[in-house]
Amino acid sequence: MPEAPSDDWRTYDEFAAGIATYRLPNADLTGRDVTITLDDGEVLALSFTDAKHVRCNGVEDPYDAVAVRDDVFFVNLPLAGVDGEALTVVYSTATHRALAVRSVIGAEDVEGVPRVSQTFRAGVTDGGEPSGAVPGPSRDLIGKRNLYRYSPDHLYEHVYVSSQRYAWQCLEGVQRGHGDMDLSTVWKFADGLYLFCFREFRIAVASVWLHDLGYALRTTGVFLGLTGDGRSEHSRAGGHIYPLGAVAYPDAQPV
């Protein structure tokens, strides 16, 4: 198994190669229409024209979609008309709940701030009355420790430290021996379904994942970041989750 030297931090495109090997298959949403109204009033009218293209508010973009559950779809739009931006939406056809994440690569590096920023909004879909809890920030993962297997050559460990930070290390792959603690965001979408996003400090990359910690123990995700030669790139990802355990903080609680 290749291993990164301790002083050789891998670029985004190096570690992302092959990280979608165990991803769930893409869903073809051809002919479907869904309108999502976000909590700030923005409306996303999505019309899926074929297996690879969607019109969002009249503008055509590529997309990829995964049916994470029978009624829950993870849809990513690498915004073709805006370099370095992506829109990811998760919605349920049963509860009519939705959420949206916009990821943006900043124009320049700012010390102590991740280059890629993210914003999060809840919403509802058309076609029925929303039911169940509104998606929102969650502390449910704090203290949990999981392994994530994305391919035969990608194995990572995550420890969820607080509502703002998580720690990771690479156990197999080109980043083997490397790890860090980065900014993260967790939202609960539904029972057992958690949106998990991270924004790295050392390289310009951020991710959006939907962890199914219920019966499936699968995760589906995407990356947006800068390659080693400075190009913006979108990558798909996904794999299996192996829970290792959890701890409960007995006294002072993490932020």
JOCOR-V73624 format. One record per residue. RES is the residue in one small letter. SS is DSSP state (@ for helix, = for strand, . for the rest). PSI is psi in degrees with one decimal (NA if undefined). D_LAST is the distance of its C-alpha to the last C-alpha in whole Angstrom. Layout:
{{RES,SS,PSI,D_LAST} {RES,SS,PSI,D_LAST}}
//
This chain:
{{m,.,128.0,37} {p,.,147.3,37} {e,.,135.8,34} {a,.,130.9,33} {p,.,153.6,34} {s,.,-26.4,31} {d,.,12.7,31} {d,.,84.4,32} {w,.,125.6,29} {r,.,147.9,30} {t,.,166.0,30} {y,@,-48.2,29} {d,@,-25.1,32} {e,@,-46.4,33} {f,@,-22.7,30} {a,@,-15.0,30} {a,.,118.7,34} {g,.,4.6,34} {i,.,-1.2,31} {a,.,11.0,32} {t,.,-43.0,35} {y,.,19.6,33} {r,.,147.8,32} {l,.,153.0,33} {p,.,152.6,36} {n,.,148.4,36} {a,.,137.9,37} {d,.,112.6,40} {l,.,21.2,40} {t,.,129.1,43} {g,.,-3.7,44} {r,.,147.7,41} {d,=,137.0,40} {v,=,135.1,36} {t,=,124.4,35} {i,=,123.7,31} {t,=,116.9,30} {l,=,164.5,27} {d,.,-13.8,25} {d,.,7.0,26} {g,.,-12.8,30} {e,.,141.1,30} {v,=,130.7,33} {l,=,106.1,33} {a,=,107.4,36} {l,=,126.8,37} {s,=,111.6,40} {f,=,109.6,40} {t,.,-30.4,44} {d,.,-163.6,44} {a,.,-11.0,42} {k,.,-6.7,40} {h,=,143.5,41} {v,=,145.3,39} {r,=,118.6,40} {c,=,112.5,37} {n,.,38.9,38} {g,.,-6.6,41} {v,=,128.6,40} {e,=,133.7,41} {d,=,158.3,38} {p,=,160.4,38} {y,.,159.6,35} {d,=,146.5,34} {a,=,148.7,33} {v,=,133.0,32} {a,=,95.6,33} {v,=,-38.9,30} {r,=,174.6,31} {d,.,-32.5,34} {d,.,2.2,33} {v,=,125.8,30} {f,=,135.8,31} {f,=,116.3,28} {v,=,127.5,30} {n,=,133.8,30} {l,=,104.1,32} {p,=,103.3,32} {l,.,103.5,34} {a,.,-30.7,37} {g,.,-6.7,38} {v,.,109.2,35} {d,.,134.2,34} {g,.,26.3,31} {e,=,151.3,29} {a,=,150.1,28} {l,=,124.1,28} {t,=,130.2,26} {v,=,145.1,27} {v,=,131.0,26} {y,=,155.2,28} {s,=,130.5,30} {t,.,-10.8,34} {a,.,-48.6,33} {t,.,-15.5,30} {h,.,23.5,31} {r,=,154.4,27} {a,=,162.4,26} {l,=,158.8,23} {a,=,139.2,24} {v,=,126.3,22} {r,=,124.5,24} {s,=,133.3,24} {v,=,129.2,25} {i,=,123.5,26} {g,.,161.1,26} {a,.,-28.2,30} {e,.,164.3,29} {d,.,139.1,26} {v,=,124.1,24} {e,.,129.6,23} {g,.,4.8,19} {v,=,129.4,19} {p,.,139.3,19} {r,.,-34.0,23} {v,=,124.3,22} {s,=,161.7,20} {q,=,145.1,19} {t,=,149.6,19} {f,=,135.2,19} {r,=,142.2,21} {a,=,163.8,22} {g,=,-177.7,26} {v,=,155.8,29} {t,=,162.7,32} {d,.,173.4,36} {g,.,-1.8,38} {g,.,168.4,37} {e,.,132.9,34} {p,.,145.9,31} {s,.,163.3,30} {g,.,179.2,26} {a,.,147.8,23} {v,.,131.2,22} {p,.,140.1,20} {g,=,175.5,16} {p,=,142.2,13} {s,.,146.3,12} {r,.,10.0,9} {d,.,-27.8,13} {l,.,-9.7,13} {i,.,128.2,10} {g,.,-10.3,12} {k,=,151.1,15} {r,=,118.8,17} {n,=,153.6,20} {l,=,146.3,23} {y,=,118.3,25} {r,=,111.5,28} {y,=,-22.7,29} {s,=,175.6,33} {p,.,-20.5,35} {d,.,10.7,34} {h,=,108.8,30} {l,=,121.9,28} {y,=,152.2,24} {e,=,135.5,21} {h,=,139.3,18} {v,=,121.2,15} {y,=,107.2,12} {v,.,-37.5,9} {s,.,-173.0,6} {s,.,-6.2,6} {q,.,-11.1,7} {r,=,148.5,9} {y,=,154.0,12} {a,=,143.3,15} {w,=,154.8,18} {q,=,148.5,22} {c,=,124.6,25} {l,=,-28.8,27} {e,=,137.5,30} {g,.,-176.4,32} {v,.,-18.0,32} {q,.,10.4,29} {r,.,130.8,29} {g,.,-8.9,28} {h,.,154.1,25} {g,=,169.9,21} {d,=,176.6,18} {m,=,119.5,15} {d,=,168.7,14} {l,=,141.7,12} {s,=,159.7,12} {t,=,134.4,12} {v,=,127.4,13} {w,=,141.9,15} {k,=,125.5,17} {f,=,-41.5,21} {a,=,177.2,23} {d,.,119.2,23} {g,.,-4.6,22} {l,=,119.7,22} {y,=,127.5,19} {l,=,126.9,18} {f,=,126.3,17} {c,=,141.7,17} {f,=,155.3,16} {r,=,115.1,18} {e,.,150.5,19} {f,.,-42.0,19} {r,.,-30.0,23} {i,.,160.6,25} {a,.,89.4,25} {v,=,145.4,24} {a,=,161.8,21} {s,=,160.7,22} {v,=,122.4,21} {w,=,151.4,22} {l,=,107.8,22} {h,=,124.3,22} {d,=,96.2,24} {l,.,13.8,23} {g,.,-126.5,25} {y,.,-25.4,29} {a,.,-37.5,29} {l,.,50.7,26} {r,=,156.9,27} {t,=,142.9,25} {t,=,132.6,27} {g,=,175.4,25} {v,=,155.4,26} {f,=,151.2,26} {l,=,128.4,27} {g,=,-175.2,27} {l,=,133.2,30} {t,.,176.0,32} {g,.,-26.1,34} {d,.,14.6,37} {g,.,9.7,34} {r,.,146.2,35} {s,=,141.8,32} {e,=,141.7,32} {h,=,135.4,31} {s,=,144.4,31} {r,=,156.8,30} {a,=,165.2,29} {g,=,164.4,28} {g,=,-156.2,29} {h,=,147.8,28} {i,=,133.1,25} {y,=,98.7,25} {p,=,134.4,23} {l,=,-19.3,23} {g,=,-173.7,20} {a,=,155.4,17} {v,.,152.6,15} {a,.,130.3,14} {y,.,122.2,12} {p,.,-21.0,14} {d,.,-106.5,13} {a,.,130.7,9} {q,.,144.8,7} {p,.,158.3,4} {v,.,NA,0}}
//
